[in-house]
Amino acid sequence: MSKTVTPYQNQQATKKEQVADMFNNISKTYDFLNHFMSLGIDIIWRKIAINELKAQQPKRILDVATGTGDFAFEALKILQPDQIIGVDISAGMLEIAKEKITKRKLSKRFEVRLGDSEKLPFADNEFDALTVAYGVRNFENLEVGLADMLRVLKPGGKAVVLEFSKPKGFPVKQLYNFYFKYITPGIGKLFSKDSRAYSYLPESVAAFPDGKDFVAMMDKVGFKNTKNRPLTFGICSIYTGIK
């Protein structure tokens, strides 16, 4: 079992509370730093992940840990669902998402709600599909979160999880570890008022049970036909499962 990594190690607050505080602190620079530090590859990863749902043609989608809404906006464009609801624990991130929704005139098709990803504020069997981009490693209790995601999916509904993983091969593994350990915190300190957030990023990725371990966890809570698809030498992975 991986150890619990929290954004602010000396605080008494729960991981959930700390994650909410962290994202509130970095919400205004989050989008810029996300694209800048990934050299824009995160945009390509999102599109590949969303295309996993093309065959299902879902009409109602839940985007868990929606943040500023980038994944949901891309899903609206590619999948053309009737509605996407985004839920997130950070009010600061949701404020940015709301501004984008208003600016793009998408309020009839995309709404966001403040909520706990491990205790989703929805009834059973509500959604045709569910997505999570870079959110599951921030869950306080990953198994509880996965089980609740399964609960709100309709029978036959599909979950798509996009998350950082740990590359295994030389020299990508070494370059990746150097970039995450030294470059990422430095850039975060330069542009963000919360430099600790960008030290937490590599720590949370290192502690996350990726690959077959995450697939095994999806299987354990009841997902069927689970798959793991590594991207870009294993820097990122797409996990899918059916209810």
C-alpha positions in Angstrom: 0.0 0.0 0.0 1.4 3.4 -1.0 1.9 6.0 1.7 -0.3 9.1 2.0 1.3 12.2 0.6 -0.2 15.5 1.5 0.5 19.0 0.0 1.5 20.6 3.3 3.2 18.0 5.5 3.3 20.0 8.7 -0.4 20.7 8.8 -3.0 18.8 10.9 -5.7 19.2 8.3 -6.8 16.1 6.3 -5.4 15.5 2.8 -8.8 16.5 1.4 -8.7 19.9 3.1 -5.1 20.5 2.1 -5.8 19.6 -1.5 -8.7 22.0 -1.6 -6.5 24.8 -0.1 -3.7 24.1 -2.5 -5.9 24.3 -5.6 -7.5 27.5 -4.2 -4.0 28.9 -3.9 -2.8 28.0 -7.4 -6.1 28.4 -9.3 -5.2 31.6 -11.2 -1.9 30.2 -12.6 -3.0 26.6 -12.9 -3.9 26.5 -16.6 -0.8 28.4 -17.7 1.6 26.2 -15.7 -0.1 23.0 -16.7 0.4 23.7 -20.4 3.8 25.3 -19.9 5.3 22.6 -17.9 4.0 19.8 -20.1 5.1 21.6 -23.2 1.5 21.4 -24.4 1.5 17.6 -24.5 -1.3 17.5 -21.8 -3.7 18.8 -24.5 -2.9 15.8 -26.8 -3.3 13.4 -23.8 -6.7 14.9 -23.1 -7.9 14.4 -26.6 -6.7 10.8 -26.7 -8.5 10.1 -23.4 -11.8 11.7 -24.6 -11.7 9.7 -27.8 -12.0 6.5 -25.6 -15.7 7.5 -25.2 -16.5 8.1 -28.9 -18.0 4.7 -29.5 -20.3 5.1 -26.4 -21.7 8.5 -27.6 -22.6 9.4 -24.0 -25.3 12.0 -23.5 -24.7 12.8 -19.9 -21.1 12.9 -18.5 -19.7 13.6 -15.1 -16.3 15.1 -14.9 -14.8 14.4 -11.5 -12.1 16.7 -10.1 -13.0 19.0 -13.0 -10.8 21.9 -11.8 -10.9 24.8 -14.3 -12.9 22.6 -16.8 -10.4 22.0 -19.6 -11.1 18.3 -19.9 -14.9 18.9 -19.9 -14.6 21.7 -22.6 -12.6 19.3 -24.8 -15.2 16.6 -24.2 -18.0 18.9 -25.2 -16.2 19.7 -28.5 -15.3 16.1 -29.4 -18.3 14.1 -28.0 -21.1 16.6 -28.3 -23.0 15.3 -25.2 -26.3 16.9 -24.1 -24.7 17.8 -20.7 -21.6 17.7 -18.7 -21.5 18.2 -14.9 -18.2 19.0 -13.3 -17.6 18.5 -9.6 -14.5 19.7 -7.7 -13.4 20.2 -4.1 -11.8 23.6 -4.8 -14.0 26.7 -5.0 -11.1 28.7 -6.5 -10.7 26.3 -9.4 -14.5 26.3 -10.0 -14.6 30.1 -10.2 -12.1 29.9 -13.1 -14.3 27.2 -14.7 -17.4 29.4 -14.3 -15.7 32.3 -15.9 -14.8 30.2 -18.9 -18.3 28.7 -19.2 -19.9 32.2 -19.2 -17.3 33.5 -21.7 -17.9 30.5 -24.1 -21.7 30.7 -23.6 -21.9 27.0 -22.6 -24.0 27.3 -19.4 -26.8 25.2 -20.8 -24.5 22.3 -21.5 -21.8 22.5 -18.8 -22.4 23.2 -15.1 -20.0 22.9 -12.2 -20.7 22.0 -8.5 -18.6 22.1 -5.4 -18.4 18.6 -4.1 -16.3 15.8 -2.7 -15.0 13.3 -5.3 -15.2 10.5 -2.7 -18.8 11.3 -1.8 -20.3 12.5 -5.0 -23.6 14.5 -4.7 -25.5 12.4 -7.2 -27.9 9.5 -7.2 -27.0 6.0 -8.3 -26.9 5.2 -12.0 -27.1 8.9 -13.2 -24.4 9.2 -15.9 -23.6 7.5 -19.2 -19.9 8.2 -18.8 -17.5 9.5 -16.2 -14.1 11.2 -16.6 -11.2 12.2 -14.3 -8.1 14.0 -15.5 -5.2 14.2 -13.1 -7.5 14.0 -10.1 -7.4 10.5 -8.6 -4.0 10.7 -7.1 -5.3 13.6 -4.9 -8.1 11.4 -3.4 -7.7 10.9 0.3 -9.1 7.3 0.0 -8.7 6.1 -3.6 -10.7 2.9 -3.2 -13.7 4.8 -1.7 -13.5 7.4 -4.6 -13.4 4.7 -7.3 -16.4 2.9 -5.7 -18.4 6.1 -5.6 -17.6 6.8 -9.2 -18.9 3.3 -10.1 -22.1 4.0 -8.1 -23.1 7.1 -10.1 -22.5 5.4 -13.5 -25.4 3.8 -15.3 -25.0 0.0 -16.0 -22.9 -0.3 -19.1 -21.5 3.2 -18.5 -17.7 3.8 -19.0 -15.2 5.5 -16.8 -12.0 7.1 -18.3 -9.2 8.1 -15.9 -6.2 10.1 -17.2 -3.3 10.3 -14.7 0.4 10.7 -14.5 2.4 7.4 -14.2 6.0 6.4 -13.7 8.0 5.6 -16.9 10.2 2.5 -16.5 12.6 2.6 -19.4 16.0 4.3 -19.7 16.6 7.2 -20.3 13.0 8.5 -20.1 12.7 7.4 -16.4 15.9 9.3 -15.5 14.9 12.4 -17.5 11.4 12.4 -16.1 12.5 12.0 -12.5 15.0 14.9 -12.9 12.4 17.2 -14.5 9.8 16.4 -11.9 12.1 16.6 -8.9 14.1 19.7 -9.8 12.6 21.6 -12.8 8.9 21.5 -11.9 9.2 22.9 -8.3 11.5 25.6 -9.7 9.0 26.7 -12.3 6.2 26.5 -9.8 8.1 28.7 -7.3 8.7 31.3 -10.1 5.2 31.6 -11.3 2.9 30.5 -8.4 2.4 31.9 -5.0 2.3 28.4 -3.6 5.6 26.7 -4.5 4.8 23.7 -2.3 2.1 22.7 -4.7 4.7 21.9 -7.3 6.8 19.8 -4.9 3.7 17.9 -4.0 3.1 17.1 -7.7 6.1 14.7 -8.1 5.6 13.3 -4.6 2.0 12.4 -5.3 2.9 10.8 -8.6 5.6 8.8 -7.0 3.2 7.5 -4.3 0.3 6.8 -6.7 -0.4 3.1 -7.4 -0.2 3.3 -11.2 -0.3 0.7 -14.0 -1.5 -2.8 -13.0 -1.9 -1.7 -9.3 -4.5 0.9 -10.3 -6.3 -1.5 -12.7 -6.4 -4.1 -9.8 -8.1 -1.4 -7.6 -10.7 -0.7 -10.3 -11.3 -4.4 -10.6 -11.7 -4.7 -6.8 -14.5 -2.1 -6.5 -16.4 -3.7 -9.4 -15.4 -2.2 -12.7 -15.4 -4.6 -15.7 -13.2 -4.8 -18.8 -10.6 -2.6 -17.2 -7.6 -1.5 -19.3 -4.4 0.5 -18.9 -3.1 2.4 -21.9 0.4 4.1 -21.3 1.1 7.3 -23.2 4.4 9.0 -24.2 6.8 6.3 -22.8 4.6 5.8 -19.8 4.7 9.4 -18.5 0.9 9.4 -18.5 -1.7 6.6 -18.6 -5.4 6.2 -19.5 -7.4 3.7 -17.5 -10.8 2.6 -18.6 -13.5 0.5 -17.0 -17.2 -0.4 -17.6 -20.0 -0.7 -15.0 
